[in-house]
Structures are given as structure tokens and as C-alpha cells.
């Protein structure tokens, strides 16, 4: 799907997520600095962060792996 992340999130929230139950949830968009986010991760004892730019496109892996 070549659409930007913002478009994919909108499609998911309108068409797919209403049909799914717990524990599937859409994460909120975080508009904070990386430093603040890293501090929050450490404060809450979380393992890490997975992030994606809103204007990035989905590119599936090809080949083995």
C-alpha cells in the first residue's frame, strides 16, 4: 500500500479497527520531543520505542527473511 502513514492510519481507524476487539488498539500520535519521549520510556521502565514518520510510505520486505 503506497499511501502515507497518515492515510493508512485513517483507513485503519475508520474501516478495520471498529471490527476488531481488544487487545487491538490504535496508538495515539505523539507530538513531543525525542528527549521527552526517551525520558518517559525510562521513567515507566519500558523497553523501547518504535516510531514512523507520518509522511513515510509502507515498503514491504521482499525476499527471504
C-alpha positions in Angstrom: 0.0 0.0 0.0 1.9 3.1 -1.2 -0.1 5.6 0.9 1.5 7.7 3.6 1.2 6.6 7.2 -1.3 9.3 8.0 -3.6 8.0 5.2 -3.1 4.3 6.3 -3.9 5.2 10.0 -7.1 7.0 8.9 -8.2 4.0 6.8 -7.5 1.6 9.7 -9.3 3.6 12.2 -12.4 4.0 10.0 -12.7 0.6 8.4 -10.7 -2.1 10.3 -10.4 -1.2 14.0 -14.2 -0.9 14.6 -14.5 -4.6 13.6 -11.7 -5.7 16.0 -11.9 -6.1 19.7 -9.4 -5.9 22.5 -6.4 -6.1 22.7 -6.1 -4.4 19.2 -5.8 -0.6 19.7 -4.6 2.3 17.7 -1.7 4.1 19.4 -2.0 7.9 19.7 0.2 10.2 17.7 2.8 11.7 20.0 3.9 15.3 19.3 6.8 15.5 21.8 10.5 15.9 21.5 12.6 12.8 21.3 14.3 13.7 24.6 11.0 13.9 26.4 9.8 10.6 24.9 13.0 8.8 25.9 12.7 10.2 29.5 9.1 8.9 29.7 10.2 5.5 28.4 12.9 5.3 31.1 10.6 6.6 33.8 8.0 3.9 33.1 10.5 1.1 32.7 9.5 0.4 29.1 11.8 -1.5 26.7 12.0 1.0 23.8 10.3 3.0 21.1 9.1 2.1 17.6 8.4 5.2 15.5 7.4 6.0 12.0 7.3 9.4 10.2 3.8 10.4 9.2 4.9 11.2 5.6 6.7 7.8 5.2 5.4 5.1 2.9 5.0 1.4 3.6 7.5 -0.7 1.8 7.1 -4.5 2.4 10.2 -6.6 2.7 11.0 -8.8 -0.3 12.9 -12.0 -0.4 13.9 -14.3 2.4 13.8 -13.1 6.0 
